[in-house]
Amino acid sequence: MTWSDFYLICFLVGFSLSALALVAGSVHLHLPHLHFHQGIHLPSGPHAAELPWFNFGTLAAFLAWFGGTGYLLEHYYGVWFVAALGFATLSGLAAASVVFWFLAKILMAREAALNPADYEMVGVLGRVTSSIRAGGTGEIVYSQEGTRRVSGARSEQGTAIPKGAEVLVMRYAKGIAYVQPWQDPAGEPQSQS
């Protein structure tokens, strides 16, 4: 096996992995994946997502550019093998860096790991938008994680709660929030006319 053959194999493997990634993403094919622990955290914060330096995209880009550059330099230009190896390695690292930068700055710019505590319903303050009849079901609107949300609601005590009343979610089961009228620190129920 010559250096040209080695570079050509690297190029074909890298190009094939890139094509596989394109096809798998287009048809939503789920392939097994590996977890690497060295990387950067995106975005900064307590629940940040992690992007490893060494991932499928960077590996495919490195192999394709390393192999392509090395093959061209070795086979067509007859460059000394040490120089070809150096230029091919730099070319592969540059391509992998571009792919990593694209993933980190463009595709994963707003990614963050989800924390189940951020979506806990107990203790959420909301407003009744469709009055809750005694023993019946109504609707509340509330804000959670910066998004306005709606849920079916029933009174915790089984009493009627009028439209516009502020309520506190006491428990949440099977898509229904069990609420009671919210009371301010002075002990007076809050409602809006």
Buried (B, 14 or more C-beta within 10 A) or exposed (E): EEBBEBBBBBBBBBBEBBEBBEEEEEEEEEEEEEEEEEBBEBEEEEEBBBBBEEBBBBBBBBBBBBBBBBBBBBBEEEBEBEEBBBBBBEBBBBBBBEBBEEBBEEEBEEEBEEEEEEEEBEEBBBBBBBBBBEEEEBBBBBEBEEEEBEBBBBBBEEEBBEBEBBBBBBEBEEEEBBBBBBEEEEEEEBBEE
